[in-house]
């Protein structure tokens, strides 16, 4: 990004991988980060102009460049001269990434939770979202069952009262886009109305922060939906921990998730719990396809086996 926002910039042009590495090292060490200017052939990005009204004290930034691909974005950590983080700005010019940034803004605008969106709009031929900072550390990555504070956080995502299944906006969209085999899973959910909730879409330990006063907040809502289906995030959290940290088989993960959702968690029926877990794995699979991940990649293969697996004593 050129020019850097400070009056007398000391910008350093670094390859994205090295820039990300330095950023993570400095965050881990708690040191004041250096300023990184990522030069692009397509021109400069006027971050200072975008954030001026919200953060007149903005002085400099550290940039983290996302993984190359259709959903690649740049995240800027914004600092003032007192070496305080005052906000985060997400930016991209790629259509899919711009859509994801818009999704995050739409969901956060409807929720009375942190982080709050501060500004959203066009910036330098792309889309940008300014978000308030949250003090905290990522939660422990290998814990199952999910701790009670996580369940309490999900309760705060309610948007509207329960409606019949076929009137639910998430279900209506799903019926228009999903494969026929996935539509059959909805049959197990027809016996009760379901609330409309904000859906995070990537509800995983690395997207959850614990604040100094022991509250938990969800960040990075780029896969979010303003009108989502309940318990999909909870099931996805279990699947993510099961795959990435516990290295369970798809069978182990599905059995555990169904047991939790039908007993220790929200007390669904076995058939409802199995449908929710399958739908969650399927949705995560589809999101990764949109990002350009191959069908042959191990996480994708694992997710597909979650919904293909048959549990004993549970009807299809």
C-alpha positions in Angstrom: 0.0 0.0 0.0 1.5 3.3 -1.1 1.8 5.9 0.2 1.8 5.0 3.9 -0.4 7.3 6.0 2.2 8.9 8.2 3.8 12.3 7.3 7.3 10.9 7.4 6.8 7.3 6.4 9.3 4.7 7.1 7.6 2.1 4.8 9.2 -1.2 4.0 8.1 -3.2 0.9 8.0 -6.9 1.8 6.8 -10.0 0.2 3.4 -11.0 1.6 4.6 -14.2 3.2 7.4 -12.4 5.0 5.1 -9.6 6.0 2.6 -12.0 7.5 5.4 -13.8 9.4 6.8 -10.5 10.9 3.3 -9.4 11.8 2.5 -12.7 13.7 5.9 -12.6 15.4 5.5 -9.1 16.7 1.9 -9.7 17.8 3.1 -12.9 19.7 6.0 -10.9 21.3 3.7 -8.0 22.2 6.1 -5.5 20.5 5.3 -2.3 18.7 4.9 -3.5 15.1 6.8 -2.0 12.2 5.1 -0.3 9.4 4.7 -2.4 6.3 3.8 -0.8 2.9 2.7 -3.5 0.4 3.2 -1.9 -3.0 0.7 -2.9 -5.7 1.0 -2.2 -9.4 -2.7 -1.1 -9.4 -2.1 1.9 -7.3 -2.4 3.2 -3.8 -5.2 2.8 -1.2 -6.2 5.9 0.8 -6.7 4.3 4.2 -6.3 7.6 6.0 -9.0 9.3 3.9 -11.4 6.4 4.7 -10.9 6.4 8.4 -10.3 10.1 9.0 -13.8 10.9 10.4 -13.9 7.9 12.8 -10.2 7.9 13.8 -8.7 11.4 13.4 -5.8 10.1 15.6 -4.9 7.4 13.1 -1.1 7.5 12.4 0.1 4.2 11.0 -0.8 0.6 10.2 0.4 -2.9 10.0 -0.9 -4.9 7.0 -1.7 -8.7 6.9 -2.1 -10.0 3.4 -4.5 -13.0 3.1 -3.9 -16.2 1.3 -4.0 -15.7 -2.5 -7.2 -16.7 -4.2 -10.7 -15.5 -5.0 -11.4 -14.5 -1.4 -8.0 -12.8 -0.7 -8.2 -9.6 1.4 -5.9 -7.3 3.2 -6.4 -6.6 6.9 -4.9 -3.4 8.3 -4.3 -3.0 12.1 -4.6 0.7 12.8 -2.4 2.4 15.4 -2.1 5.9 16.8 1.1 7.7 17.9 0.7 6.4 21.4 1.2 2.8 20.1 -2.4 1.9 20.7 -4.5 -0.3 18.4 -7.6 1.8 17.5 -9.3 -0.4 14.9 -9.1 -2.8 12.0 -9.8 -2.3 8.4 -10.6 -5.0 5.9 -10.2 -4.4 2.2 -10.3 -6.2 -1.1 -10.8 -5.6 -4.8 -11.8 -9.2 -5.6 -15.5 -9.6 -6.1 -15.9 -12.7 -3.8 -13.9 -11.0 -1.0 -15.9 -7.8 -1.4 -19.1 -9.9 -1.0 -17.7 -11.5 2.1 -16.8 -8.1 3.6 -20.3 -6.9 2.8 -21.7 -10.0 4.5 -19.7 -9.2 7.7 -21.0 -5.7 7.8 -24.6 -6.8 7.3 -24.5 -9.3 10.1 -22.6 -7.1 12.6 -25.0 -4.2 11.9 -27.9 -6.3 13.1 -26.3 -7.7 16.3 -25.9 -5.9 19.6 -22.5 -7.5 20.2 -18.8 -6.6 19.7 -17.0 -6.0 17.5 -19.1 -3.1 16.2 -18.8 -2.0 12.5 -17.8 1.6 12.3 -17.8 2.3 8.6 -18.4 0.5 5.3 -18.2 1.5 1.7 -16.1 1.7 -1.5 -12.4 2.4 -1.3 -9.9 2.6 -4.1 -11.8 0.4 -6.6 -12.7 -2.1 -3.8 -14.7 -2.5 -0.6 -13.6 -1.7 2.9 -15.0 -2.3 6.4 -13.8 -0.5 9.5 -14.3 -2.4 12.8 -13.6 -1.5 16.4 -10.8 -3.5 18.2 -11.4 -6.0 20.9 -8.8 -6.7 23.6 -8.4 -10.4 24.2 -6.6 -13.7 23.3 -7.8 -16.6 21.2 -9.5 -19.3 23.3 -8.0 -22.7 23.8 -8.2 -24.6 20.5 -8.7 -28.2 21.6 -11.6 -28.2 24.0 -14.7 -30.3 23.7 -17.4 -30.0 24.8 -17.7 -26.2 24.0 -17.5 -24.3 27.3 -20.7 -22.6 28.6 -19.6 -19.1 27.6 -19.5 -20.2 24.0 -23.1 -21.5 24.2 -24.1 -18.2 25.9 -22.5 -16.2 23.0 -24.5 -18.2 20.5 -27.7 -17.3 22.4 -27.0 -13.6 21.7 -27.1 -14.2 17.9 -30.9 -14.5 17.9 -32.5 -12.2 15.3 -36.2 -13.1 15.1 -38.7 -15.5 16.8 -39.2 -19.1 15.5 -41.0 -19.7 12.2 -42.2 -22.8 10.4 -39.4 -24.6 8.5 -40.5 -23.7 5.0 -40.9 -20.0 6.0 -37.4 -19.8 7.4 -35.3 -17.5 5.1 -32.2 -19.7 5.4 -34.2 -22.7 4.4 -35.7 -20.9 1.5 -32.3 -20.0 0.1 -30.9 -23.5 0.8 -33.8 -25.1 -1.1 -32.9 -23.0 -4.2 -29.2 -23.8 -4.1 -28.5 -27.2 -2.4 -28.0 -30.6 -4.0 -31.1 -32.8 -3.9 -29.4 -35.2 -1.5 -29.0 -32.4 1.0 -32.6 -31.2 0.7 -33.7 -34.6 2.2 -32.0 -33.7 5.5 -34.6 -30.9 6.0 -37.4 -33.5 6.5 -36.1 -34.3 10.0 -36.6 -30.6 11.0 -40.3 -30.1 10.0 -41.9 -30.9 13.3 -41.1 -27.6 15.0 -40.6 -23.9 14.2 -37.0 -22.6 14.2 -35.7 -19.2 15.2 -33.8 -16.9 12.8 -30.3 -16.2 14.0 -27.1 -14.5 12.8 -24.9 -17.2 11.4 -21.1 -16.8 11.7 -20.3 -19.4 9.1 -16.8 -20.1 10.4 -17.4 -20.5 14.1 -14.0 -21.9 15.1 -11.6 -21.4 18.1 -9.3 -19.1 16.1 -12.3 -16.8 15.5 -13.1 -16.5 19.1 -11.4 -14.1 21.6 -11.5 -14.1 25.3 -11.4 -10.6 26.8 -9.5 -9.7 30.1 -12.9 -9.8 31.9 -13.4 -13.4 30.7 -16.1 -12.6 28.0 -16.0 -14.3 24.6 -16.4 -12.5 21.3 -16.6 -13.8 17.8 -14.6 -12.1 15.1 -14.2 -12.4 11.3 -17.8 -12.7 10.2 -17.0 -12.9 6.5 -18.9 -16.1 5.9 -21.8 -14.7 8.0 -25.5 -14.5 7.1 -27.9 -12.1 8.7 -30.7 -14.7 8.5 -29.2 -18.0 9.4 -30.4 -21.3 10.9 -29.8 -22.2 14.6 -27.2 -24.6 15.8 -25.3 -24.7 12.6 -22.5 -22.7 14.1 -22.4 -24.9 17.2 -22.2 -28.1 15.1 -19.5 -26.5 13.0 -17.4 -25.6 16.0 -17.4 -29.2 17.2 -16.5 -30.4 13.7 -13.6 -27.9 13.4 -12.1 -28.9 16.8 -12.6 -32.5 16.0 -10.7 -32.3 12.7 -8.0 -29.7 13.2 -7.1 -30.4 16.9 -8.4 -33.8 18.0 -7.8 -35.4 14.6 -10.9 -37.5 14.9 -12.4 -39.5 12.0 -15.6 -38.2 10.4 -17.5 -41.0 12.2 -16.1 -40.0 15.6 -16.9 -36.3 15.0 -20.4 -37.0 13.8 -21.3 -39.3 16.6 -20.0 -36.8 19.2 -21.7 -33.8 17.7 -25.0 -35.7 17.4 -24.8 -36.8 21.0 -23.9 -33.3 22.2 -26.7 -31.6 20.3 -29.3 -34.2 21.4 -28.4 -34.3 25.1 -25.8 -32.0 26.6 -26.5 -29.1 24.3 -29.8 -27.7 22.9 -31.6 -31.0 23.5 -32.6 -31.8 19.9 -34.0 -35.1 18.8 -31.4 -37.5 17.4 -32.8 -37.0 13.9 -32.8 -33.2 14.2 -29.2 -33.3 15.6 -28.0 -35.5 12.7 -29.6 -33.2 10.2 -28.0 -30.1 11.8 -24.5 -31.7 11.8 -24.9 -32.8 8.2 -26.1 -29.4 7.1 -23.3 -27.7 8.9 -20.6 -29.9 7.3 -22.3 -29.3 3.9 -22.4 -25.6 4.3 -18.7 -25.4 5.3 -17.9 -27.6 2.3 -19.7 -25.2 0.0 -18.0 -22.1 1.5 -14.6 -23.7 0.8 -15.6 -24.5 -2.7 -16.5 -20.9 -3.3 -13.0 -19.9 -2.1 -11.5 -22.2 -4.7 -10.5 -25.2 -2.5 -10.3 -28.4 -4.4 -12.7 -31.3 -3.8 -9.6 -33.5 -3.3 -8.2 -31.5 -0.3 -8.2 -33.5 2.9 -10.5 -31.1 4.9 -13.1 -31.2 2.1 -13.0 -34.9 1.8 -13.4 -35.2 5.6 -16.4 -32.9 5.6 -18.1 -34.9 2.8 -17.6 -38.1 4.9 -19.4 -36.4 7.8 -22.7 -36.1 5.9 -22.3 -39.4 4.1 -21.8 -41.4 7.2 -24.8 -43.4 8.6 -25.3 -43.6 12.4 -26.9 -46.7 13.9 -30.4 -46.1 15.2 -30.9 -42.9 13.4 -33.2 -42.8 10.4 -32.2 -41.0 7.2 
